[in-house]
Amino acid sequence: MGLLDGKKLLVTGVLMDSSIAFHVARLAQSEGAEVVLTSFGRQLRLTQAIAKRLPEPAPVVELDATSSEDLDALADRVREHTDHLDGVVHSIGFAPQSVMGGNFLAGEWPDVATAMQVSAFSLKALTVAAQPLMVRGSAVVGLTFDARYAWPVYDWMGVAKAAFESTARYLARDLGPEGIRVNLVSAGPVRTTAAKSIPGFEAMESGWPERAPLGWDVRDPEPTARAVAALLSDWFPATTGEIVHVDGGFHAMGL
């Protein structure tokens, strides 16, 4: 038996085979799970093509996490492929470049609002949309980048991640009575397509392998994917509202 044998999962954020979400989906399938992916707009065909690179081709349902129409239709769209969900993976994030890359003080509310909606509020929106399909023991797992600090160039995306982490705790509070767990994985920097879109991303990863006690490979999403899979499994039945750091131990070291 695999770690996720028989589990039925919804995974967002698969855009390229370098995406952390892709490796979560790949690992989940190899551990026995059935996976449904989401995408939208011009990215939909790209995700459908990438889905064929998984161990088993995965269906893709349309979901723009900022669209109330898509969110309202999500449960029915997923029901075309599975009758329930044991887990939901949130790997959604976006901020206009005008509010990153050293533009914190120049950031304007419309662009900041976009970052907050897509990168923070979407966790609540996605979870509520998928809730009708979740059962006692289901798990929601999101991906974050340690929001305790003001990172170089991350700017308003860092603020959005702080809101994201707080949102996870409130979801854990409100969904706990239904037996639904909500946890996050705080990963070290990984060179995904999304990361490369952050102006000056190299400043965030600089020195990470040297300062992390276990070292860190910015090209390897596997450790992060394994942590997500573990939190989706039945091996953390009493853990919720938690942030698990997968960063080589960087977060525990002083300057």
C-alpha positions as CSV (number, residue, x, y, z in Angstrom):
1,M,0.0,0.0,0.0
2,G,1.1,3.5,-0.8
3,L,1.0,6.4,1.6
4,L,-2.1,7.8,-0.2
5,D,-3.6,4.6,-1.4
6,G,-7.2,5.2,-2.4
7,K,-7.1,9.0,-1.7
8,K,-8.8,11.3,-4.1
9,L,-7.1,14.7,-4.4
10,L,-7.6,18.0,-6.1
11,V,-4.3,19.7,-7.0
12,T,-4.1,23.3,-8.2
13,G,-1.1,25.1,-9.8
14,V,0.2,22.6,-12.2
15,L,1.6,24.7,-15.0
16,M,5.0,23.1,-15.9
17,D,6.7,19.9,-14.9
18,S,9.0,22.0,-12.8
19,S,6.1,23.2,-10.7
20,I,6.0,22.0,-7.1
21,A,2.3,21.1,-7.7
22,F,3.3,18.9,-10.6
23,H,5.7,16.9,-8.3
24,V,3.0,16.7,-5.6
25,A,0.6,15.2,-8.2
26,R,3.2,12.9,-9.5
27,L,4.2,11.7,-6.0
28,A,0.6,11.4,-5.0
29,Q,-0.2,9.1,-7.9
30,S,2.9,7.0,-7.2
31,E,1.6,6.6,-3.6
32,G,-1.8,5.4,-4.8
33,A,-3.9,8.5,-5.1
34,E,-6.3,9.6,-7.8
35,V,-5.6,13.2,-8.9
36,V,-7.7,15.9,-10.5
37,L,-6.0,19.1,-11.6
38,T,-7.3,22.6,-12.1
39,S,-6.4,25.3,-14.5
40,F,-8.1,28.1,-16.5
41,G,-7.9,30.5,-19.4
42,R,-4.8,30.3,-21.7
43,Q,-3.1,28.0,-19.1
44,L,-5.8,25.3,-19.5
45,R,-4.2,23.7,-22.6
46,L,-0.8,23.9,-21.0
47,T,-1.9,22.1,-17.9
48,Q,-3.7,19.4,-20.0
49,A,-0.5,18.8,-21.9
50,I,1.6,18.7,-18.7
51,A,-0.9,16.3,-17.1
52,K,0.0,13.7,-19.7
53,R,3.5,13.6,-18.2
54,L,2.2,12.3,-14.9
55,P,2.4,8.5,-14.2
56,E,-1.3,8.4,-15.1
57,P,-2.9,11.1,-17.2
58,A,-5.1,13.3,-14.9
59,P,-8.3,15.1,-15.7
60,V,-8.2,18.9,-15.6
61,V,-11.2,21.0,-14.5
62,E,-11.5,24.7,-15.1
63,L,-11.0,27.0,-12.1
64,D,-10.1,30.6,-11.9
65,A,-9.8,31.1,-8.1
66,T,-10.9,34.7,-8.5
67,S,-14.1,33.8,-10.4
68,S,-17.2,33.3,-8.3
69,E,-18.8,31.5,-11.3
70,D,-15.9,29.0,-11.4
71,L,-15.9,28.6,-7.6
72,D,-19.6,27.9,-7.5
73,A,-19.3,25.3,-10.3
74,L,-16.1,23.6,-8.9
75,A,-17.9,20.8,-6.9
76,D,-20.0,19.8,-9.9
77,R,-17.0,19.9,-12.2
78,V,-15.0,17.7,-9.9
79,R,-17.9,15.3,-9.4
80,E,-17.6,14.4,-13.1
81,H,-14.4,12.6,-12.1
82,T,-14.8,11.6,-8.5
83,D,-17.5,11.5,-5.8
84,H,-15.5,13.1,-3.0
85,L,-12.2,14.6,-2.1
86,D,-9.8,13.4,0.6
87,G,-7.4,16.3,0.0
88,V,-7.0,19.7,-1.7
89,V,-3.7,21.2,-2.6
90,H,-3.5,25.0,-2.8
91,S,-0.6,26.1,-5.0
92,I,-1.9,29.4,-6.3
93,G,-0.2,32.7,-6.1
94,F,0.3,35.9,-8.1
95,A,1.3,39.5,-7.6
96,P,1.9,42.1,-10.3
97,Q,5.6,42.9,-10.7
98,S,4.7,46.5,-9.8
99,V,4.4,45.4,-6.2
100,M,7.5,43.2,-6.0
101,G,11.2,43.7,-6.8
102,G,11.8,46.6,-4.5
103,N,8.5,48.4,-5.2
104,F,7.0,48.0,-1.7
105,L,6.6,51.8,-1.0
106,A,5.4,52.4,-4.6
107,G,2.8,49.7,-4.5
108,E,-0.7,50.9,-5.4
109,W,-3.9,49.3,-3.9
110,P,-5.3,47.9,-7.1
111,D,-2.2,45.8,-7.6
112,V,-1.8,45.0,-3.9
113,A,-5.5,43.9,-3.9
114,T,-4.8,41.5,-6.8
115,A,-1.9,40.0,-4.9
116,M,-4.1,39.6,-1.7
117,Q,-7.0,38.0,-3.6
118,V,-5.1,35.6,-5.7
119,S,-2.4,34.7,-3.1
120,A,-4.3,34.8,0.2
121,F,-8.1,35.0,-0.1
122,S,-8.0,32.2,-2.7
123,L,-7.2,29.7,0.1
124,K,-10.5,30.4,1.7
125,A,-12.3,30.6,-1.6
126,L,-10.9,27.2,-2.9
127,T,-11.5,25.5,0.4
128,V,-15.1,26.6,0.7
129,A,-15.8,25.7,-2.9
130,A,-14.4,22.2,-2.4
131,Q,-16.0,21.7,1.0
132,P,-19.1,20.0,-0.3
133,L,-16.9,17.1,-1.5
134,M,-14.7,16.8,1.5
135,V,-15.3,14.2,4.2
136,R,-14.2,13.7,7.8
137,G,-10.5,13.2,7.6
138,S,-9.9,15.3,4.5
139,A,-6.9,17.6,4.4
140,V,-6.2,21.0,2.8
141,V,-2.5,21.7,2.3
142,G,-1.1,25.0,1.0
143,L,2.3,26.2,0.0
144,T,3.9,29.3,1.6
145,F,7.2,31.1,1.9
146,D,8.0,31.9,5.5
147,A,6.1,35.2,6.1
148,R,7.7,36.0,9.4
149,Y,10.4,38.0,7.6
150,A,10.7,40.9,5.2
151,W,12.5,39.1,2.3
152,P,14.5,41.0,-0.4
153,V,12.3,41.8,-3.4
154,Y,9.3,39.8,-2.2
155,D,7.5,43.0,-0.9
156,W,3.7,42.8,-1.2
157,M,3.7,39.1,-2.0
158,G,5.3,38.6,1.4
159,V,2.4,40.5,3.0
160,A,0.0,38.4,1.0
161,K,1.7,35.2,2.3
162,A,1.3,36.5,5.9
163,A,-2.4,36.9,5.2
164,F,-2.3,33.4,3.6
165,E,-0.8,31.8,6.7
166,S,-3.3,33.6,9.0
167,T,-6.2,32.4,6.7
168,A,-5.0,28.8,7.1
169,R,-5.2,29.1,10.9
170,Y,-8.8,30.5,10.8
171,L,-9.8,27.7,8.3
172,A,-8.3,25.2,10.7
173,R,-10.4,26.6,13.5
174,D,-13.7,26.6,11.6
175,L,-13.3,23.3,9.7
176,G,-11.8,21.3,12.6
177,P,-15.3,20.4,14.0
178,E,-16.0,18.7,10.6
179,G,-12.8,16.7,10.9
180,I,-11.0,18.7,8.1
181,R,-7.4,19.5,8.6
182,V,-5.7,22.6,7.2
183,N,-1.9,22.9,7.1
184,L,0.9,24.6,5.2
185,V,4.3,23.7,3.9
186,S,6.8,26.5,4.0
187,A,9.4,25.6,1.4
188,G,12.8,27.0,0.7
189,P,13.3,28.7,-2.6
190,V,12.8,26.4,-5.6
191,R,13.4,27.5,-9.2
192,T,10.0,27.1,-10.5
193,T,8.4,29.2,-13.3
194,A,6.5,31.2,-10.7
195,A,9.7,31.9,-8.8
196,K,11.5,33.1,-11.9
197,S,8.8,35.7,-12.4
198,I,9.8,37.4,-9.2
199,P,12.1,40.3,-10.0
200,G,15.4,39.7,-8.3
201,F,14.5,36.2,-7.1
202,E,18.2,35.4,-7.0
203,A,18.5,37.7,-3.9
204,M,16.1,35.4,-2.0
205,E,17.9,32.2,-2.7
206,S,21.4,33.7,-2.3
207,G,23.3,32.0,0.5
208,W,20.4,29.5,1.3
209,P,22.4,26.3,0.7
210,E,25.3,27.6,2.9
211,R,23.1,28.7,5.8
212,A,20.8,25.7,5.8
213,P,22.2,23.0,8.2
214,L,21.0,20.2,5.8
215,G,21.9,22.2,2.7
216,W,19.4,23.1,0.1
217,D,19.0,22.4,-3.6
218,V,17.0,25.1,-5.3
219,R,16.4,22.8,-8.3
220,D,14.8,20.0,-6.3
221,P,11.1,20.2,-5.5
222,E,11.0,16.6,-4.2
223,P,11.4,17.3,-0.5
224,T,8.6,19.8,-0.6
225,A,6.3,17.5,-2.5
226,R,7.0,14.7,0.0
227,A,6.0,17.0,2.9
228,V,2.7,17.9,1.2
229,A,2.0,14.2,0.5
230,A,2.6,13.4,4.2
231,L,0.2,16.1,5.4
232,L,-2.4,14.7,2.9
233,S,-2.0,11.3,4.4
234,D,-3.6,9.7,7.5
235,W,-0.3,10.0,9.4
236,F,-1.1,13.4,10.7
237,P,-4.7,12.9,12.0
238,A,-4.4,15.4,14.9
239,T,-2.3,18.1,13.2
240,T,-4.0,21.2,11.9
241,G,-3.2,24.9,11.7
242,E,0.5,24.0,11.4
243,I,3.3,25.3,9.2
244,V,5.9,22.6,8.4
245,H,9.2,24.1,7.2
246,V,10.9,22.2,4.4
247,D,13.9,24.5,3.9
248,G,17.0,22.5,5.0
249,G,16.6,24.1,8.5
250,F,17.3,27.6,7.3
251,H,14.4,29.0,9.3
252,A,15.9,27.9,12.6
253,M,19.3,29.7,12.0
254,G,20.2,33.2,13.2
255,L,21.9,35.7,11.0
